[in-house]
């Protein structure tokens, strides 16, 4: 074999090696992106996940939800699997789901592990801020073959966030107190959705400097921090007369929010659930924190 033939053989071997490596990389890439067959029977283990599934047009494929999944109204008609902490595993298995969506914020890890041990397909969705909520919607869209609808929904939510941010840009940031419960008085600290929303809506959360997400406050601390807006989370805003709740706060006129009559009830589901409706909560906060940025009909003032 002459030198020229030897060179040709070496070149051929190098080419074959390169092709083999490329094909191997392609095969590994396919393994990474491989998805399961399109799920036709889905169980949701949290209200936010249920709302997201319905928003993606998958309501007809939802076969089971928790006792707390109340939106949209159609979700109330679905088979119930129990609560967050203590779902009925036998019921879940009997529904023969192709996909179970769970969250670490409510569902116990032990329950999730048990479902996986039973051979069920479980995906954990656990957003911790507004940006991750958008990412979780994209993730659910990928899992359910609703990529386009998820993309449209996320784009719409981003546009609405952008409008709020633009409307309050350059305005002063009044101190805000967000209350989850009054006995004891629990507020929204860092790491909560409410804290994120208050900042986006142009406010300054007086509990943001806490070292825990849900700090307890007393009246003395509130008097010192002087909030100019107070929001009280309520699950029954429309069922209970808001005046009774607000009336209790009128005993403390030294608080600026009281003298300015800016104590508001807000539907907790629009603030606490990491799903599509959290944008509605953001818009409500912005209108209450900065009414000067909106027209009387609630539309934005062009700036």
C-alpha positions in Angstrom: 0.0 0.0 0.0 1.5 3.3 -1.1 1.7 6.5 0.9 -1.2 8.1 -1.1 -3.5 5.1 -0.3 -2.5 5.3 3.4 -3.5 8.9 3.5 -6.8 8.1 1.8 -7.6 5.4 4.3 -6.8 7.6 7.3 -9.0 10.4 5.8 -11.8 7.8 5.3 -11.5 6.6 8.9 -11.6 10.2 10.2 -14.7 10.9 8.2 -16.4 7.8 9.4 -15.5 8.6 13.0 -16.9 12.1 12.6 -20.1 10.8 11.1 -20.4 8.2 13.8 -20.0 10.9 16.5 -22.5 13.2 14.8 -25.1 10.4 14.5 -24.5 9.5 18.2 -25.0 13.1 19.2 -28.2 13.3 17.1 -29.5 10.1 18.8 -28.7 11.4 22.2 -30.5 14.7 21.3 -33.6 12.7 20.3 -33.5 10.9 23.6 -33.5 14.2 25.5 -36.4 15.7 23.5 -38.4 12.5 23.3 -41.9 13.0 24.7 -44.6 10.6 25.8 -47.8 10.1 23.7 -50.3 13.0 23.9 -52.1 12.7 27.3 -55.8 12.2 27.0 -56.7 11.7 30.7 -55.2 14.3 33.0 -55.5 14.8 36.8 -54.8 18.1 38.4 -53.6 18.2 42.0 -53.9 22.0 42.5 -56.4 24.8 41.6 -53.7 26.8 39.7 -52.9 23.7 37.5 -56.6 23.2 36.9 -57.0 26.8 35.8 -54.0 26.5 33.5 -55.3 23.3 31.9 -58.7 24.9 31.1 -57.0 28.0 29.8 -55.1 25.8 27.4 -58.3 24.3 26.1 -57.8 21.0 27.9 -60.9 21.0 30.1 -62.4 18.0 28.3 -59.3 15.9 29.1 -59.3 16.7 32.8 -60.7 13.6 34.6 -59.9 14.5 38.2 -59.3 17.6 40.3 -58.9 18.5 44.0 -61.8 19.5 46.3 -60.5 23.1 46.1 -60.5 23.4 42.3 -63.4 25.9 41.8 -62.5 27.8 38.6 -63.6 27.8 35.9 -67.1 26.7 37.0 -66.8 23.6 34.8 -64.0 22.4 37.0 -66.4 21.9 39.9 -68.2 19.2 37.9 -65.0 17.0 37.6 -64.4 13.9 39.6 -62.8 14.8 43.0 -59.6 13.2 44.2 -59.5 14.8 47.7 -57.4 17.6 49.0 -53.8 18.8 48.5 -52.3 17.0 51.4 -54.4 13.9 51.6 -55.6 12.9 48.1 -57.3 9.6 47.6 -54.7 7.4 45.9 -57.2 4.7 45.0 -59.4 7.2 43.3 -56.5 8.6 41.3 -55.5 5.1 40.1 -59.1 4.3 39.2 -59.3 7.3 36.9 -56.4 5.8 34.8 -54.6 9.1 34.1 -52.1 9.5 31.4 -50.6 12.5 33.2 -50.8 13.9 36.7 -49.8 17.5 37.4 -48.7 18.2 40.9 -47.0 21.0 42.9 -44.6 21.0 45.8 -46.5 24.0 47.2 -49.3 22.0 48.6 -48.8 18.4 47.5 -46.6 16.3 49.8 -43.5 14.9 48.4 -44.3 11.5 49.9 -47.7 11.4 48.0 -45.9 12.4 44.7 -43.3 9.6 45.2 -46.0 7.1 46.0 -47.9 7.9 42.7 -44.6 7.5 40.8 -44.0 4.1 42.6 -47.5 3.0 41.3 -46.2 3.6 37.8 -48.1 6.8 37.1 -46.7 9.7 35.1 -46.4 12.6 37.5 -44.9 16.0 36.6 -44.2 18.6 39.3 -44.9 22.2 38.5 -43.7 24.6 41.1 -43.3 28.3 40.1 -42.0 30.7 42.7 -42.4 34.0 41.0 -44.2 35.7 38.1 -41.5 34.8 35.6 -41.7 31.2 36.6 -45.5 31.2 36.3 -45.1 32.1 32.7 -42.5 29.3 32.3 -44.8 26.8 34.0 -47.6 27.5 31.5 -45.1 26.9 28.6 -44.0 23.7 30.4 -47.6 22.4 30.7 -48.2 23.3 27.1 -45.3 21.1 26.1 -46.4 18.2 28.2 -49.9 18.3 26.7 -49.0 19.1 23.1 -50.6 22.6 23.4 -47.4 24.5 22.5 -49.1 27.1 20.3 -51.9 27.8 22.7 -49.4 28.1 25.6 -47.3 30.5 23.6 -50.3 32.7 22.8 -51.4 32.7 26.4 -48.0 33.6 27.7 -47.6 36.3 25.1 -51.0 37.8 26.1 -50.0 37.7 29.8 -46.6 39.4 29.0 -48.4 42.2 27.1 -50.7 42.8 30.0 -47.8 42.9 32.5 -46.0 45.3 30.2 -49.0 47.7 30.1 -49.2 47.8 33.9 -45.5 48.4 34.3 -45.6 51.2 31.7 -48.6 52.8 33.3 -46.9 53.1 36.7 -43.4 53.9 35.5 -41.9 57.0 37.1 -44.7 57.3 39.7 -44.0 57.4 43.4 -44.2 54.0 45.2 -46.6 54.2 48.1 -46.1 51.8 51.0 -48.5 48.8 50.8 -49.6 46.3 53.4 -51.0 43.0 52.1 -52.8 40.9 54.6 -53.6 37.2 54.3 -55.3 36.7 57.6 -56.3 39.0 60.5 -56.2 36.6 63.4 -53.2 36.5 63.7 -52.3 39.2 61.2 -50.2 37.6 58.5 -48.7 39.6 55.8 -47.0 39.0 52.4 -43.2 39.0 52.7 -40.4 38.3 50.3 -40.8 35.2 48.1 -44.6 35.5 47.8 -46.5 36.2 44.6 -48.2 39.2 46.3 -44.7 40.8 46.9 -43.9 40.4 43.2 -47.3 41.8 42.1 -47.0 44.9 44.4 -43.7 45.8 42.9 -44.9 45.4 39.4 -48.0 47.4 40.2 -45.9 50.4 41.4 -46.1 49.9 45.2 -43.6 49.2 48.0 -44.4 46.3 50.2 -43.8 47.2 53.8 -43.1 43.5 54.7 -40.5 43.0 51.9 -37.7 43.4 54.4 -38.8 40.4 56.4 -36.7 37.3 56.6 -39.7 34.9 56.1 -42.4 34.8 53.3 -45.4 35.2 55.7 -44.4 37.3 58.7 -46.8 38.1 61.5 -47.4 41.8 62.2 -48.9 43.6 65.1 -50.6 47.0 65.1 -47.6 48.8 66.5 -45.5 47.8 63.5 -48.2 48.9 61.1 -48.4 52.3 62.8 -44.7 52.7 62.5 -44.5 51.7 58.8 -47.6 53.8 57.9 -49.0 52.0 54.8 -50.9 54.1 52.4 -52.7 51.2 50.8 -54.0 48.1 52.6 -55.1 45.0 50.7 -56.9 42.2 52.5 -57.0 38.8 50.8 -60.4 37.2 50.9 -61.8 34.0 49.3 -65.3 35.4 49.6 -65.2 39.0 48.4 -68.5 38.9 46.6 -70.3 36.7 49.3 -69.5 38.8 52.4 -70.2 42.5 52.8 -66.7 44.2 52.5 -67.8 47.1 54.6 -67.8 44.9 57.8 -64.1 44.0 57.2 -63.1 47.5 56.3 -65.1 49.0 59.2 -62.8 47.2 61.7 -59.8 49.1 60.4 -61.4 52.5 60.9 -60.5 52.3 64.6 -57.0 53.3 63.6 -57.1 56.7 61.9 -53.3 57.1 62.5 -52.7 54.7 59.6 -52.6 56.7 56.3 -54.5 54.1 54.4 -57.4 54.5 56.8 -57.6 58.3 56.6 -57.3 58.1 52.8 -60.0 55.4 52.7 -57.7 53.1 50.8 -58.4 49.7 52.4 -59.5 47.1 49.9 -60.6 43.5 49.8 -59.2 41.5 47.0 -60.0 38.0 45.8 -57.2 35.8 47.1 -57.5 33.4 44.2 -56.3 36.2 41.9 -53.1 36.8 44.0 -52.2 33.4 45.5 -52.8 31.0 42.6 -49.8 30.8 40.2 -51.9 30.5 37.1 -53.3 32.7 34.2 -55.6 34.8 36.4 -52.8 36.2 38.5 -52.6 38.9 35.8 -56.1 40.0 36.8 -54.8 40.4 40.3 -51.9 42.5 39.1 -54.2 44.8 37.2 -56.5 45.3 40.2 -53.5 46.1 42.5 -52.2 48.6 40.0 -55.6 50.4 39.7 -55.9 50.6 43.5 -52.3 51.6 44.1 -52.1 54.2 41.3 -55.7 55.3 40.4 -54.1 58.4 38.8 -52.7 56.2 36.0 -56.2 55.0 34.9 -59.3 56.5 33.5 -62.6 56.3 35.4 -63.6 53.3 33.3 -60.4 51.4 34.4 -58.6 51.8 31.1 -55.0 53.0 30.9 -54.2 56.7 30.5 -51.8 56.9 27.6 -48.5 58.4 28.7 
